[in-house]
Amino acid sequence: MKLKLEKFFKFVILFILFLVKPQESSIGYKHCPEGKASIDVNGRFSFDGQPYDVKKIELEECQHYTLSSQCFKKDNISFPNNATFHFNKTYDVSKDYYFNFRLVVYFLCNIITKHGEKKCICTSKYSIEDRCVTCGYKSSSICGFYGVIKLEDREFLTDTCNFLTHK
């Protein structure tokens, strides 16, 4: 009797999970069929009309599974001219996961002297969760990022600043 009850409850739980499974058309993520997905990303970061001094830009592909997500680096551009960047890439995709792209930008730090002490003022590592991806064999998605990233007066140890700026 106990075994039958356990089987019955397992069936009920599985049935409920089936009813509440996430829809493929959920906002923000698209399920990609087998084939290719292309993405064209461009942008510029500035503050008060002045471009940021960018150290490194990475493009990460994010796989979104049912209960977790995982991002890994796909591309990077070192020392982009005039703080502008551009990607135009096509990737093979699998039908087994939701995916999008995340843009990660690393900014240079400045070591300044305040009251006779050296302090490091840095902008934060900044990432954009890019949900503008179209799936299919001959489809592409263009995503533009034009905006202001606020400077954060964050104090770091000098060696951390040196590590970030000379990495």
C-alpha positions in Angstrom: 0.0 0.0 0.0 2.8 2.4 0.9 4.6 1.7 -2.4 1.4 2.5 -4.3 0.9 5.8 -2.4 4.5 6.8 -3.2 4.0 6.1 -6.9 0.8 8.0 -6.9 2.4 11.0 -5.3 5.3 10.9 -7.7 2.8 10.9 -10.6 0.9 13.8 -9.1 4.1 15.8 -8.7 5.3 15.1 -12.2 1.9 16.1 -13.6 1.9 19.4 -11.7 5.5 20.1 -12.9 4.3 19.4 -16.5 1.4 21.9 -16.1 3.6 24.7 -14.7 6.6 24.2 -17.0 8.0 27.5 -18.4 6.7 28.6 -21.8 9.2 28.9 -24.7 7.9 32.3 -25.5 8.9 33.7 -22.1 9.9 37.4 -22.3 13.6 38.0 -22.6 14.7 34.6 -23.8 14.1 32.6 -26.9 14.5 28.9 -27.5 16.9 28.4 -30.3 16.4 25.6 -32.8 19.4 23.7 -34.1 21.3 25.9 -36.6 22.9 29.3 -36.1 22.2 32.5 -34.3 23.9 35.7 -35.1 24.3 38.9 -33.1 25.5 42.3 -34.0 26.4 44.5 -31.0 27.7 48.0 -31.1 27.9 50.9 -28.7 29.8 53.7 -27.0 30.3 54.6 -23.4 30.9 58.2 -22.3 30.5 60.6 -19.4 29.9 64.3 -19.8 30.7 63.9 -23.5 34.1 62.3 -22.8 34.7 58.7 -23.8 35.6 56.2 -21.1 39.1 54.7 -21.1 38.2 51.1 -21.6 40.5 48.3 -20.7 38.8 45.3 -22.1 35.4 44.2 -23.5 34.2 40.6 -23.5 31.2 39.1 -25.1 29.8 36.1 -23.2 27.3 33.6 -24.3 24.8 32.7 -21.6 23.1 29.3 -21.5 19.8 29.4 -19.5 18.7 26.0 -18.4 15.5 25.3 -16.5 17.0 25.9 -13.0 20.4 27.5 -13.7 22.3 29.7 -16.0 25.9 29.6 -17.2 28.0 32.2 -19.1 31.3 31.7 -20.8 33.5 34.1 -22.8 33.0 34.1 -26.6 35.0 37.1 -27.7 37.0 40.0 -26.5 38.4 43.2 -27.8 41.4 44.8 -26.0 41.8 48.6 -25.9 38.9 49.6 -28.2 39.5 52.9 -30.0 37.6 55.9 -28.5 35.7 53.6 -26.2 33.6 52.2 -29.0 33.2 48.5 -29.7 31.6 46.3 -32.3 30.8 42.6 -32.5 29.4 40.8 -35.5 29.4 37.1 -34.8 27.5 34.0 -35.7 27.4 31.0 -33.4 26.2 27.5 -33.6 23.3 26.9 -31.2 21.8 23.8 -29.6 18.1 23.2 -29.2 18.7 22.1 -25.5 18.9 25.5 -23.9 17.8 29.1 -23.8 20.6 31.5 -24.5 21.5 35.1 -24.8 24.6 37.2 -24.6 26.1 39.3 -21.9 28.5 42.1 -22.6 31.2 42.7 -19.9 33.2 45.9 -19.9 36.3 46.5 -17.8 37.4 50.1 -17.3 40.8 51.5 -16.5 41.6 52.8 -13.0 43.4 55.9 -11.9 45.7 56.1 -9.0 45.4 59.5 -7.4 46.9 61.1 -4.3 44.6 62.4 -1.6 46.0 63.9 1.6 49.4 62.4 0.8 47.9 58.9 0.4 47.7 57.0 -2.8 44.2 55.9 -3.6 42.7 54.1 -6.5 39.5 55.4 -8.1 38.0 52.9 -10.5 34.8 52.4 -12.4 33.2 49.1 -11.8 33.3 46.1 -14.0 30.1 46.7 -15.9 28.0 44.1 -17.6 24.9 44.3 -19.8 22.5 41.4 -20.1 21.7 41.5 -23.7 18.4 39.8 -24.5 18.3 40.9 -28.1 19.0 37.7 -29.9 17.2 36.2 -32.9 17.5 32.5 -33.7 17.4 30.8 -37.0 19.6 29.9 -39.9 19.6 33.3 -41.7 18.4 35.6 -39.0 20.4 38.3 -37.1 19.8 40.6 -34.3 21.2 44.1 -33.9 21.6 45.5 -30.4 22.9 49.0 -29.8 24.1 50.2 -26.4 24.5 54.0 -26.1 24.4 55.4 -22.6 26.1 56.8 -19.6 27.7 54.7 -17.0 28.0 56.6 -13.8 31.5 56.8 -12.4 31.8 55.2 -9.0 34.3 56.7 -6.5 35.4 53.4 -5.1 38.6 53.0 -3.1 40.7 50.0 -3.9 44.1 48.9 -2.8 46.9 50.1 -5.0 47.9 46.6 -6.0 44.4 45.8 -7.0 44.3 48.8 -9.2 47.6 48.0 -10.7 46.3 44.4 -11.4 43.2 45.8 -13.1 45.1 48.3 -15.2 48.1 46.2 -16.2 46.3 42.8 -16.6 
